[in-house]
Amino acid sequence: MTGVRTAIVVLAGVVVALLGWSWLGGGDDGSDDATGGDVSADDDGRPAGTVTVLAAASLTESFTQISDELARSHPEIEIVLSFGPSSQLVEQVLAGAPVDVLATADMATMAKAADAGVLDGEATVFAANTPALVVPAGNPGGVAGLSDLEREDLRVAVCEPHVPCGAAAERLTTLAGVEPVPDTLATDVKEALALVTLGEVDVALVFHTDAVSAGEAVEVVPVEEAESVVNDYPVAVLERARQPAAARAVVEAVTGEIGRRVLTESGFLVP
């Protein structure tokens, strides 16, 4: 068998994901699909099959790397990764999308899944993140601190308040006594980051790890209060997982040695 084949989809919204159920593995009829079906172990008893993972947008780089490295120890597992706003990912799960593993960028969104009874056991916190104030390379707007989010002469982007990066931005600005005047409300943190790297805004609030992933395309403006605003990231196997053994292997990779190393390198805080 070949190594782990990781398919990556960036989900723009609930409608797109729901229309794409047949690609992700089918509906609720429980039938086996051509890419792995209901297989949960190979002939040697090792976890096997296709595992569909919905993960927060800020996990794009780290989860892709973790999935690639998992190929070395579990070549019989095929991982399908889909990234997007945590709130929309939970909506997809609650609507019945065929998903095996869910990872969100805060506890509040995961709690909705837990309250609905769709998790197989409790979610595990595997990482944490903090907000970051970022500007395009060279800082053309002359941003000096969080209070500059109130400047009407600057183009400002923050995430929508119902997604984790937006909720974190609200907590941070409230703590600092700042009232931002956003020109753009991004659907997720990757959209906010892209607006900065493309020079379409002068400043944005994203997560620290996204600033790290952007490299020299952005500059981080220090914000003292940011260290006090921490988002915990939980991951869980879903009760309806079609390949529970393989799904647990993926979660173990995220929470174990591979995940801790990759997440640390990506700028996350790990427990």
RAPE-V260778 format. One record per helix or strand of 3 or more residues. SS is the DSSP state (hx for helix, st for strand). FROM is the first residue (numbers start at 0). TO is the last residue. If there is no record, write none. Layout:
BEGIN
ss: (SS/SS)
from: (FROM/FROM)
to: (TO/TO)
END
This chain:
BEGIN
ss: (st/hx/hx/st/hx/st/hx/st/hx/st/hx/st/hx/st/hx/st/hx/st/hx/st/hx/hx)
from: (5/13/20/48/56/76/85/100/106/123/145/155/163/183/188/202/207/217/223/229/243/256)
to: (9/18/23/55/69/83/93/102/114/135/149/158/175/185/196/206/216/220/227/237/254/264)
END
